[in-house]
Structure formats: structure tokens, C-alpha cells
Amino acid sequence: MKNLLPLALSLFFVSACSSDESEPEDEINEIAEQFLETHNFYRAEVGIENLSWSDDLAQSATEWAEELARTCAFEHSTGNYGENLWKGTSGAFSIQQVVDAWGSEKADYNYNDNSCTVGADCGHYTQIVWEETIKVGCGTATCDGWDVWVCQYTPQGNIIGQKPY
């Protein structure tokens, strides 16, 4: 799985101009479904609508993941999207494990007072369940034995003073 997502995304964008290639599109659809299924699990838990996949966001997320891999940096982009980042040993983590790592922040989130346990991070989780967010796209790249995962969301969430749902 370590190189499957960037390869599939690259193949998807290359094959988008060629109607003879259906296999890469099937592969990217499977990857998108894995991301959506895991994201939407957390959204269903709080009773909000499912996200849909955005090829444009996936391309943007992949480009940012590739930039992070090129520089071996780990920082958010400056785009107009919400964004979750994750980094782990190359090839060791599945899509579900990455999104579940973000979703596990739910344990530290207190909806009643819209706060996070002191010293914990809840922003990845709240971005996943931000009710006004309707689309997601994700990508990954590898640097020095690390996979860098990026998911971008629109409209972006985590607006200070607002609850996610």
C-alpha cells in the first residue's frame, strides 16, 4: 500500500485524457471509497451527512504530500482548504489506520463546551466531523522511510468559536 495511492492518483490524472484506461480509474475509486468510508464512519456517529470525494482536492493534497516528501518537511499548506496531516513508517499503515488516528481524537473532545483535553489535539477529529464540510480529497508521498498523508477538506472547518456539528 505504501506507493499505491500516489501511483493510483498519478495514473488517474494521466489516464483522465485516455478513455482506453479504465483500470486506474477503478483503483482510484477504490482508494477514494476507503477514505470516504472511514471519514464517514465518524460523521455517522454524530448524525451528519457523508462527505463526497473531490478529485480536485485529491490532486491538491497529493501535490502537497509530494512537496512535503521532497523537502522532508511536515507542515500545513497555506491553501484555502481544511487539512489533516499524518506521518508514519513507510508502508506500515493503511488508509483506515491513518483516518482512525485522526478520528481517535474524539476521546479527547468535549462537545458540550467545544473543548479538547488539555495537552491533547482534537482538530483532526473536528475537521472530519465539521458539518459544513462536504468534500474531501487525499494523497500521500514518501520521504526517507516515512509516508506523509494529506487530506484536504472544503469548506474548511475548525472555525474558532463554532461547534463542528
C-alpha positions as CSV (number, residue, x, y, z in Angstrom):
1,M,0.0,0.0,0.0
2,K,3.0,2.3,0.5
3,N,3.1,3.6,-3.0
4,L,-0.4,2.6,-4.2
5,L,-2.1,6.0,-3.5
6,P,0.4,8.3,-5.3
7,L,0.7,5.7,-8.1
8,A,-3.1,5.4,-8.4
9,L,-3.5,9.2,-8.3
10,S,-0.8,9.7,-10.9
11,L,-2.3,7.1,-13.1
12,F,-5.8,8.6,-12.6
13,F,-4.6,12.0,-13.7
14,V,-2.6,10.6,-16.7
15,S,-5.4,8.4,-17.8
16,A,-8.1,11.0,-17.4
17,C,-7.2,12.1,-21.0
18,S,-7.3,8.5,-22.3
19,S,-10.6,6.6,-22.5
20,D,-8.8,3.3,-23.1
21,E,-7.6,3.0,-19.5
22,S,-10.4,2.0,-17.0
23,E,-8.3,0.0,-14.5
24,P,-6.5,3.1,-12.9
25,E,-9.9,4.8,-12.5
26,D,-11.2,1.7,-10.8
27,E,-8.2,1.7,-8.5
28,I,-8.6,5.4,-7.6
29,N,-12.3,4.8,-6.9
30,E,-11.4,2.0,-4.5
31,I,-8.9,4.2,-2.7
32,A,-11.4,7.1,-2.6
33,E,-14.0,4.7,-1.2
34,Q,-11.6,3.6,1.6
35,F,-11.0,7.2,2.6
36,L,-14.7,8.1,2.4
37,E,-15.8,5.0,4.3
38,T,-13.5,5.8,7.3
39,H,-14.3,9.5,7.3
40,N,-18.0,8.9,7.0
41,F,-18.0,6.4,9.9
42,Y,-17.1,9.3,12.3
43,R,-19.6,11.6,10.7
44,A,-22.4,9.0,11.0
45,E,-21.6,8.6,14.7
46,V,-22.7,12.2,15.2
47,G,-25.5,12.1,12.8
48,I,-24.2,14.3,9.9
49,E,-24.2,13.8,6.2
50,N,-21.4,11.9,4.4
51,L,-18.6,13.6,2.7
52,S,-18.1,13.1,-1.0
53,W,-14.8,12.7,-2.9
54,S,-13.2,15.5,-4.8
55,D,-10.6,14.7,-7.5
56,D,-9.5,18.4,-7.3
57,L,-8.8,18.1,-3.6
58,A,-7.1,14.8,-4.1
59,Q,-4.8,16.3,-6.7
60,S,-4.1,19.3,-4.4
61,A,-3.5,17.0,-1.4
62,T,-1.2,14.8,-3.5
63,E,0.8,17.8,-4.7
64,W,1.2,19.0,-1.1
65,A,2.2,15.5,0.1
66,E,4.8,15.3,-2.7
67,E,6.2,18.8,-1.7
68,L,6.4,17.6,1.9
69,A,8.2,14.5,0.8
70,R,10.5,16.5,-1.5
71,T,11.6,18.7,1.4
72,C,11.0,16.1,4.2
73,A,9.0,18.9,6.0
74,F,5.9,18.4,8.0
75,E,3.7,21.5,7.9
76,H,0.3,22.6,6.7
77,S,-0.1,24.2,3.3
78,T,-1.3,27.7,3.0
79,G,-4.3,26.9,0.8
80,N,-8.0,27.7,1.4
81,Y,-8.8,24.1,2.5
82,G,-9.1,22.4,5.8
83,E,-6.2,19.9,6.1
84,N,-5.2,16.9,8.1
85,L,-1.6,15.7,8.0
86,W,-0.2,12.4,9.3
87,K,3.3,10.8,9.1
88,G,4.3,7.2,9.7
89,T,6.7,4.5,8.8
90,S,6.5,3.9,5.0
91,G,4.2,1.1,4.1
92,A,3.2,0.3,7.7
93,F,-0.2,2.0,7.8
94,S,-3.5,1.6,5.9
95,I,-5.9,4.3,4.9
96,Q,-8.2,3.2,7.7
97,Q,-5.4,3.3,10.3
98,V,-4.5,6.9,9.3
99,V,-8.0,8.2,9.4
100,D,-8.7,6.3,12.6
101,A,-5.7,8.0,14.2
102,W,-7.4,11.4,13.5
103,G,-10.8,10.0,14.5
104,S,-9.4,8.7,17.8
105,E,-9.1,12.3,18.9
106,K,-12.8,12.1,19.6
107,A,-12.0,10.7,23.0
108,D,-10.4,14.0,24.0
109,Y,-13.1,16.2,22.5
110,N,-15.9,17.6,24.7
111,Y,-18.8,18.7,22.6
112,N,-20.7,20.4,25.4
113,D,-18.1,23.1,25.9
114,N,-16.4,22.7,22.5
115,S,-13.0,22.0,24.0
116,C,-10.2,19.5,23.9
117,T,-8.5,17.8,26.9
118,V,-5.5,20.0,27.9
119,G,-2.4,18.8,26.1
120,A,-4.4,16.8,23.5
121,D,-5.2,17.6,19.9
122,C,-8.8,17.4,18.6
123,G,-8.5,19.4,15.5
124,H,-8.1,16.5,13.1
125,Y,-11.3,14.9,14.5
126,T,-13.3,18.1,14.4
127,Q,-12.3,18.7,10.8
128,I,-13.5,15.2,9.9
129,V,-16.9,15.9,11.6
130,W,-17.2,19.6,10.6
131,E,-20.8,19.5,9.4
132,E,-20.5,22.2,6.7
133,T,-17.5,20.4,5.1
134,I,-18.9,18.4,2.2
135,K,-15.9,17.2,0.2
136,V,-12.5,15.6,0.9
137,G,-9.5,14.5,-1.2
138,C,-6.4,12.8,0.0
139,G,-2.9,12.0,-1.2
140,T,0.4,10.5,0.1
141,A,4.1,10.5,-0.7
142,T,7.2,9.0,0.8
143,C,10.4,10.7,2.2
144,D,13.3,8.9,3.9
145,G,11.2,5.9,5.0
146,W,8.2,7.9,6.1
147,D,4.8,8.1,4.4
148,V,3.3,11.6,4.6
149,W,-0.5,11.6,4.3
150,V,-2.6,14.7,3.5
151,C,-6.4,15.1,3.4
152,Q,-7.9,18.4,2.3
153,Y,-11.5,19.5,3.0
154,T,-13.9,22.0,1.6
155,P,-15.3,24.1,3.0
156,Q,-12.7,24.2,5.7
157,G,-13.7,23.6,9.3
158,N,-12.3,24.4,12.7
159,I,-13.6,27.9,12.9
160,I,-12.8,29.3,16.3
161,G,-15.9,29.7,18.5
162,Q,-18.1,27.4,16.4
163,K,-19.0,23.8,17.2
164,P,-18.3,21.3,14.4
165,Y,-21.9,20.0,14.3
